[in-house]
Amino acid sequence: MLEFLKKNTFSIVYAFFLGLMPLLVSSSITYWVVFHEAQIQAFSWQNWAVIYLMACFTMSFAMTPTTFVALLSGYFLGWSAIIPVCLSYWVASIIGFKVAEKIDGGRFLQILTEKPEVKKVMNNLQKQEFKIILLARLSPVLPFAVSNLIFSFSRADLRNFMTAGFIGMLPRTLLSLWLGTQAKEVKMLLEHPSEGSFTQLLIIGLIVVSVYGLFILVKRAIDSSKQ
């Protein structure tokens, strides 16, 4: 265990960084947005183009959560934001995946699969890679940037990662955009994004489907490795 931590110190620190950053940066952006709402309402399409370009990097490095970007997009731009939001998610996924790949260089998976029994489980999980990525992206709980890191470290196929990831994120993206379009005040939207029993039921439903599906796939992989 100590050797594993020693060889993957930078990767683990990077993962911790990605988990912590949304709390720090998004709160600062929220403060700025609340006091500059009128100014943002007057933004041109060029302003928004720059914002989405910046969002590709802020989301990939966990400075802004994806739901945060979608909520603001829905509030200020309505449903017309769906294309730029999805495109920025996609680009952010590639950036996060490739940066993590450079940082890790395959060490994480190599060390993880040194034990034959673990290698069997990982091989079985890779056969279900598309489903695993889709279910992981479906959950609003698993941070976007951290999941990029996990799938990069596990050497997921980039095509599966991009396709399944896009499909998996679509339900929560549409939900966030819809919540943004329904909000009356930006402050209430960002401080209480999931108010309302209907919204909470949808979020719980996504989490349950995601967790249950992942549990079944992991259980099957473990059971198959014992045969």
Beta strands, then each sheet from edge to edge (+ up, - down):
end
